[in-house]
Amino acid sequence: MEYRLLGRSGLKISVLTFGTMTFGGETVFAKTGSTDVAGAKRQLDMCLDAGVNIVDTANVYSNGRSEEILGEALEGRRSRLLVATKARFPMGDSPNDEGLSRHHLIAECEASLRRLRIDHIDLYQLHEWDGQTPLEETMEALDTLVRSGKVRYVGASNFSGWHLMKAMETARAHGFVPLVSQQIYYSLQARDAEYELLPITLDQGLGVLVWSPLAGGLLSGKYRRGQATPEGTRHFDNWGEPPVHDEDKLYDTIEVLVEIAEARKVSAAEVALAWLLGRPGITSLVIGARTEAQLTTNLKAADLSLTAEERGRLDEVSLQPLLYPYWHQANTAAERLGAADLSLIASHLKAQRSRM
């Protein structure tokens, strides 16, 4: 297992993070799985044996039940695992039971600590943007939690580029503890994060945790063009994340993915995860599993290295069009672009040269 620094912190985390959205099986999250305490303990042990040193959850998963199950399963394992959780979504019926206010963040941090049965959270993440709470209030609340010893590091999730930069600049302006990471959706199915979020990562020195790196199972190899949707999968159950905007492009990508996997005698999931681990700026992939067999397969990805030719094929088939102003920059400013810019534009410049 490889370990990478989490942004500009001194914290090293494994390139695979164990995700626990499948724990609990309550509310809408029942569609993702229903792992109980016994299953959670077995899965944690599998991850520890593979070298995973961080587990990710959220207060909203199964309305707190995921954290409760993880808390029980952590007994005897806490010293070997970093714990990341999140807050933002509704946790009650009161108008103050959601958002990124000081009131909500501090109350939910304390509730998470109780459910998790731990005395501090290693990485506390803002689960989603809140456009109604002043960022000064949000970032001060995170600063308070760190200085009180309840939280070690802070991050954000599902922010846009300008949201992320505004949050970081707010922290800098007031001397608050900085964000060290962002947790984002990114996969071969949708490379939207390359437009803004990954360039910001490279420019600002943030760590990146990727949620749903297999696109909710779409890249597992189970979904094939012209075949019925497999029963017992998230999309069969109308989970709806991530959305599919171009079905033909998805199946084109899956075909290349499966071809490479069959040639290497590995699973399509392993190839999809290995591709992500080689992308610029990526720190760790959050992998979860309904079954222990799925977890075993996903853990193998940490040991798979793709060739340049294999990466090139996957890059080409999944490449998304350049939006403005990026196509203009590619056409008129290529000789003056930096590393962060080129994390998006370089593949397009290479494609342009190959067509000449």
N, C-alpha and C positions, 0 to 999 in steps of 0.2 A: 504494500500500500504506500502510495506517495502522499506526502504532507506538504501543504502550501501555506504560506503566510496569509492571514486574513487581512487584506488591504495593507495599510501602513501601521498595523498593530504588530506586536511581537508574538501573536497567537498563531500557532500552527494547527491546521485542521486537515483531516483526511480528504482526499479528492472525491470521496463518496460520503454523503451525509444520510443518516437513516431518518426517513420521514414517517410520521405517525398519524397521518390523516385517516388511515384505515382503522385506527384504534377506536373502539366504542360502538360503532354501528348505530348511532342515534341521529335523529333529525335528517336533514338532506344528506349528511355524510354516510348514512347507511348504504348509499349507492357505491361508495368507494371500498367498503369492507367492514368487517365487524370483529376485529381481533380482540380477544379477551386478555386477561392478565397472564394466564399460562402461555398463550401464544406470543404475547409481547416479550415475555422472558426468554422464550426460545429464540425469537428473532433477534433480540438484543445480543444474545450469546453468539449467534451466527455472525453478526456484524463485528463484535469484539474479536472473534477468532480471525476474521478477515482483515483486521487492523483499523476498522472504522472507529473514530474517537469523538464523533459529534452526532447528536440526535436533535431533530427539529420537530416542533409541534406548534400549536396555537390555542389560545383560550377558547376560540369559537368552534374548534373541531369537536363534534358531538356534544356541543354546549358544555364544554369543560371535562367531559368524560375521558377524552384522549389524554389530557394532562393527568387525570386521576390514575388511569391505568399505567401510564408511563411512570408516575410517582411510585406506585407499588413495584413495578418491574425494575426500577433503578436500585432497589435495596441490594446492597452488596456489590453494586456496579458503578456507583456514582463517581468514585475516584478515577475511573477510567473513561468517563464520558463527559464531554461538554454538553450543556443543555441550552438549546435556543428555543425561544417561543415568541409569540407575537400578540399584539392587541390593536384593536380599532373597531371591529364589527360589534353589532348589538349583543349584549349579554343579559338583557332584561327588557322590561317594558317602559322604564323611565326614559324621558328625553335625554337624560345624562348618562344612560347606560351604553353609549357608543361614542365614537369619535376620538380625537387626539387632544382633548382638553387635559389640563393638569389633574382635574378631578377624576376623570376616567382612567387615565394612564396609571396613576399611582394606585388607585383602588384595584385595578385589574392586575397590576404587577404583584400586589400583596395577595390577591386571590390565587394567582398562578403559583406563587411560592407555596401556599398552603396545599393546593392540589398536587403539586409536584413533590411535596415533602422535602424541599431543599431550602438552604438558607440564602442562596443567591442564584441568579440567572446569568449564564455566561454571555449570551447574546440576546438582547431584547430588541425586537424589530417592530417598527410601525407597519402594520399589516396592509394599509391602504391610505391614500391621500384623504385629507379632511380639509376642504376648502372654506370651512366656516370658523375654524379655530386659528388664531394668529400663530404663526410659526415660532414667534418668540416664546409663547406659552408652552408649546409642544417641546421645543428644544430645551427650555429651562426645566421642564418636568423630567426629561431624560437625564439631564445633568444632575438634578437632585437625586434621582434613583442611583446613579453611579456613585456619587459622593457619599450616599448613605450606606453603600456596601451591598445594596440589594441587587445590583446589576453590574456586570464587569465591562461589557461593550454594547454599543447600540448600532442599529442599522435600520434600513427602510426596505419596503417591498411594494411593488406595483406603483411606483411613482413614475411620472413622465420625466423627461430630461430637465425641463425648467423647474418642476417641483423639486427634483433632487438637488439641483444647483442652488435653488433658493434656500432649501433647508441647510445645506452645508455652509453657505455664506452667512446665514443667520447665526449659526453656531460660532463661526469664526468672529463675527462682529461683536458678539457678547462674551466671548471666552468660554463658551459651553463645550462640553466634551463632543468630539466630532463623530459623525457617522463613520464606521469603518467598513461597511458593506451594504450591498443591496441584494435582495432576493427577487429574481425576475423569471418570467416565462421566456424560454428560448429553446428552440429545437430545430431539427431539419424540416419540420412541418411549417414553421413560421419563424423567420429570422428578423422580425421587426426590431428586436433589441439592438441590432447592428446599426440602425440609423442614428440613435442618440445615446442610449444607455451604455453600450460597450465603449464607445469613444470617450464618454465621461469617465468610465471606470479607469481606462488607461491614462487619461490626462490627470485625473484627481487621485489616483492610487487607491481606489476602492477594491474591496474583495467582492466577488460575485458568487452567490449560491443560486443554482438554477432549479426552479420548481417544475414539475411535470416534464422532465427531459425526454420522455418517450411520448409526449403529446397525448397524455391520458390513455396510453396504450395503442394509439394509432400506429406507432412505429415499432410495435412488438413483432410484426410479421404475421399477425393474425388477420389483419385487414388487407384484402386483396381485391383488385379491380374485378368487377363482375361476379363477386362471390357474396353470399349473404353475410350480414354483420354477425359476428360470433355472439352467441348467448353468454350471459354472465360477465359482459364487459361494461365499462362505464358508459360508452356511447350507445350500447344497446339499451341501457337503462336511462337514456336521455339525460346524461350528465351535462353535456353542453359545453364543456371546457376541454381543450381550446376550440373556438369556432373554426370551421373549415370554409375558407373563402374560395378556394380553387381546388376542387376535387380531383381534376385531371392531373394537376401538378403534384398533388399529394401522392397519387398512385404511381406517377412517374418516379417520384423519389423513392417510394417503397420498393419498386421493381429493382432499382439500382442497389438499394440497401440489401434486399434479399439475395441478389446475385453475388454481392461481395461476401455476405455471410455464408452462403453455401460454398463458395470457393475456399473460404477460410475454415469451414467446418465449425462455425460458431453461430450463435443466434443473431437475428436481426437487431434485437435489443442491445446486445453487446456492441455491435458496430455503431449504432446510433449514439450510444453513450460515449464510446471511444472517440467518435468524431467531435463531440462537444468538448471533451477533456483536452483536445488539442487546439481549441479555438483561443484566440487572444483574450486575456483578461479573466478567464474562467478559473475560479478557485475550487468549487465543489459542486457536485450534482446531488440533489435531494432525491433519493430513491426510496420508494415505498413498495409494498407488495401485499396483495390479498392472500397469497399463499407462500409457504416456505420455499417451494420450488421456484416461484418467480423471483424471490429474494436471492436465492442461490445463483440464478442466471445473471441478475443485475450486478451482483458483487464481482463477478468474473470480469466485468468491463475494465476494472482498474488495472488489469494485467494485459490488456489488448492494445497493441500499437498498430495503427494503420499506416500503410505505405503512402508516399506522396501521390502515387497514381490513384490509389483508392480515395484519398482525400479529394483529389482533383475531380473525380467523377461525382462525388457527393456534393462538392461545392457547386459544380456546374448545374446539376439537375435541380438543386434547391435554391439557386440564386434568385433573389427578389429584385425587381426593377429599382433603379435609383430614383428617389423622389427629389423634388426641388428643395433646397438648392444644390443637392449633391451631384445631379447630372451636370449642372452648370460648372461646378468645381472640377469634375472629372474632365470636362471638355476644355476648360480655360486655365486651370490652376494646378494641374497635376505636378508640375515641377516644384511647387512650393507647399506641398502638403506634408504634414507631420505624421508620426506613427499612429496617433489616435485617429486622424482622418483616414489614413490608409487601411485601418482595420475594416472599414466599410468599402472603400473605393478601389483598393488594390485588385480585388477579384474582377471588378468590372473593367479596369484598365487592361488586365491580362486577357479578358474575353475580347475586348476591342482589338487588341494587337493580333490575336489569333484569327480574327475575321479578315484582317488586311491582306 
